[in-house]
């Protein structure tokens, strides 16, 4: 094999590893049948949520998964796949699930890695239903605020009664 080709492949594998390490979620989906316009629309929606879509040869992704220790991901690497990287766990999955529903059989979710753990298609769809980080923080803060609010309402009711 030509030395330049081997170096180029190693650079692609290191690019995949770098993107994977910087991401909380990696999702694999088959994109057979999507038009260029649909792919562009999907990429724009992903970019708005700090996620990206890349297409790599499956053999290079397999090498990267070996390096990362994500051997479970190999089972979904067959056919024309797109790899989705997302900074936040649920945002990329939300966008992908929305577009998979819209495009039907043209975009099929196969599986993914969320914070180091493998999830099949159903797992990816479940993750897509979770709120994003800001939503989770809002829920936590409302739980923390509830007892203080109830105490304040009780004190006010006592004060109003007198």
Backbone torsions as a table, in degrees:
resi	resn	phi	psi	omega
1	UNK	NA	141.3	179.7
2	UNK	-60.4	135.7	-177.3
3	UNK	-61.7	-36.9	-179.9
4	UNK	-66.5	-37.7	178.6
5	UNK	-65.9	-42.5	179.0
6	UNK	-62.5	-41.5	178.0
7	UNK	-64.9	-41.6	178.9
8	UNK	-62.3	-41.5	178.7
9	UNK	-65.8	-39.7	177.8
10	UNK	-64.5	-36.0	177.1
11	UNK	-66.1	-38.8	178.0
12	UNK	-65.8	-42.4	178.2
13	UNK	-62.0	-42.6	179.2
14	UNK	-67.9	-31.9	175.1
15	UNK	-64.1	-44.0	179.0
16	UNK	-62.7	-44.0	-180.0
17	UNK	-62.2	-43.1	179.9
18	UNK	-62.9	-45.6	179.1
19	UNK	-64.6	-38.8	-179.3
20	UNK	-66.4	-40.1	179.6
21	UNK	-68.0	-29.1	179.9
22	UNK	-85.2	-4.3	-175.5
23	UNK	-110.2	148.5	173.6
24	UNK	-88.4	-20.7	-177.9
25	UNK	-140.1	139.2	174.2
26	UNK	-129.2	124.7	-177.4
27	UNK	-124.8	139.9	177.4
28	UNK	-109.8	131.3	178.6
29	UNK	-142.4	146.4	176.0
30	UNK	-87.9	130.9	-175.4
31	UNK	-114.2	20.2	-178.0
32	UNK	-61.5	123.7	177.2
33	UNK	103.2	-9.1	177.8
34	UNK	-75.9	140.6	175.7
35	UNK	-82.1	166.6	178.7
36	UNK	-61.0	-40.7	179.8
37	UNK	-63.5	-40.1	179.0
38	UNK	-66.8	-40.4	178.1
39	UNK	-64.2	-41.7	178.3
40	UNK	-63.2	-41.6	178.4
41	UNK	-62.8	-42.6	178.2
42	UNK	-63.5	-44.2	179.5
43	UNK	-62.9	-38.8	177.9
44	UNK	-64.6	-43.1	179.3
45	UNK	-64.4	-38.2	177.9
46	UNK	-67.6	-42.2	-179.4
47	UNK	-61.9	-34.7	178.3
48	UNK	-66.0	-23.3	-179.9
49	UNK	-106.0	19.0	-179.9
50	UNK	57.9	46.9	176.3
51	UNK	-133.0	164.3	-179.3
52	UNK	-143.8	159.0	178.0
53	UNK	-120.4	128.1	177.9
54	UNK	-132.9	150.3	176.6
55	UNK	-116.7	123.0	178.5
56	UNK	-130.0	160.6	172.8
57	UNK	-66.2	139.9	-178.8
58	UNK	-59.9	-35.3	-179.4
59	UNK	-64.9	-35.4	178.8
60	UNK	-73.1	-36.0	176.5
61	UNK	-66.3	-38.0	177.6
62	UNK	-61.8	-42.0	176.9
63	UNK	-61.3	-41.7	179.3
64	UNK	-66.3	-39.2	179.3
65	UNK	-66.1	-34.3	175.5
66	UNK	-63.0	-42.8	-179.1
67	UNK	-67.3	-34.5	-178.5
68	UNK	-85.0	-18.6	-176.5
69	UNK	84.8	25.3	179.6
70	UNK	-105.2	56.3	-175.7
71	UNK	-61.5	-29.1	-179.2
72	UNK	-62.2	-26.4	-177.8
73	UNK	-69.1	-21.6	-178.1
74	UNK	-61.6	-29.3	-176.6
75	UNK	-66.9	-17.3	179.3
76	UNK	-106.0	5.0	-177.4
77	UNK	-93.2	72.7	172.8
78	UNK	-140.2	140.8	-177.7
79	UNK	85.9	-174.7	179.4
80	UNK	-76.1	110.1	-175.8
81	UNK	-115.4	150.1	169.4
82	UNK	-114.0	141.9	179.2
83	UNK	-107.6	127.6	-178.7
84	UNK	-109.7	126.1	177.4
85	UNK	-110.3	133.6	-178.1
86	UNK	-133.7	133.0	178.1
87	UNK	-66.3	-38.1	-178.7
88	UNK	-107.5	147.0	-172.1
89	UNK	-59.1	-48.5	-170.3
90	UNK	-95.0	-20.8	-172.2
91	UNK	-66.4	-46.0	178.5
92	UNK	-63.8	-39.5	178.9
93	UNK	-65.4	-37.4	178.1
94	UNK	-60.8	-49.1	-178.9
95	UNK	-62.8	-44.8	-178.0
96	UNK	-64.7	-41.8	178.9
97	UNK	-64.4	-39.6	178.9
98	UNK	-62.2	-46.9	-178.3
99	UNK	-74.2	-30.7	176.2
100	UNK	-64.7	-37.2	177.0
101	UNK	-68.0	-40.8	-177.9
102	UNK	-68.5	-42.6	-174.0
103	UNK	-92.8	-5.8	176.0
104	UNK	64.5	-127.6	-175.1
105	UNK	-73.8	-8.0	179.8
106	UNK	-75.1	-24.2	179.6
107	UNK	-132.4	108.4	-176.7
108	UNK	-115.7	121.9	175.6
109	UNK	-74.7	132.4	-178.9
110	UNK	-107.5	-39.0	-178.0
111	UNK	167.1	-178.0	-179.5
112	UNK	-171.5	177.6	177.2
113	UNK	-119.6	124.6	177.8
114	UNK	-120.8	112.0	-178.5
115	UNK	48.8	46.1	175.0
116	UNK	88.0	-5.4	-178.3
117	UNK	-110.1	137.3	179.8
118	UNK	-78.2	142.2	175.2
119	UNK	-135.6	136.3	176.6
120	UNK	-79.2	-170.9	-178.0
121	UNK	-55.7	-45.9	-179.8
122	UNK	-64.8	-35.5	177.1
123	UNK	-65.1	-39.8	178.1
124	UNK	-64.0	-41.7	179.6
125	UNK	-65.9	-38.0	176.8
126	UNK	-64.4	-41.8	178.2
127	UNK	-63.7	-34.5	-179.3
128	UNK	-65.9	-20.3	-180.0
129	UNK	-84.6	-11.6	179.4
130	UNK	-72.8	149.4	174.9
131	UNK	-71.3	158.8	177.9
132	UNK	-74.7	-178.5	-175.4
133	UNK	-59.4	-42.9	-179.4
134	UNK	-65.4	-38.1	178.0
135	UNK	-65.4	-40.4	178.0
136	UNK	-64.9	-41.7	178.9
137	UNK	-64.9	-38.8	177.7
138	UNK	-62.8	-41.5	178.2
139	UNK	-64.2	-41.5	178.7
140	UNK	-63.4	-44.9	-178.8
141	UNK	-65.3	-36.1	178.1
142	UNK	-67.6	-34.2	176.5
143	UNK	-67.9	-38.5	179.5
144	UNK	-71.7	-32.1	-176.3
145	UNK	-79.7	-25.2	-173.6
146	UNK	-57.3	-48.3	-179.5
147	UNK	-62.7	-39.0	179.6
148	UNK	-65.2	-41.0	179.5
149	UNK	-64.5	-43.1	179.7
150	UNK	-64.0	-39.1	177.9
151	UNK	-64.6	-42.8	179.2
152	UNK	-62.7	-40.2	178.6
153	UNK	-65.2	-39.0	178.8
154	UNK	-65.3	-44.2	179.4
155	UNK	-64.0	-40.3	180.0
156	UNK	-65.8	-40.2	179.6
157	UNK	-64.2	-39.8	177.6
158	UNK	-65.4	-42.2	-179.8
159	UNK	-65.7	-39.4	178.6
160	UNK	-68.4	-30.6	-179.1
161	UNK	-69.9	-26.4	-178.6
162	UNK	-90.1	NA	NA
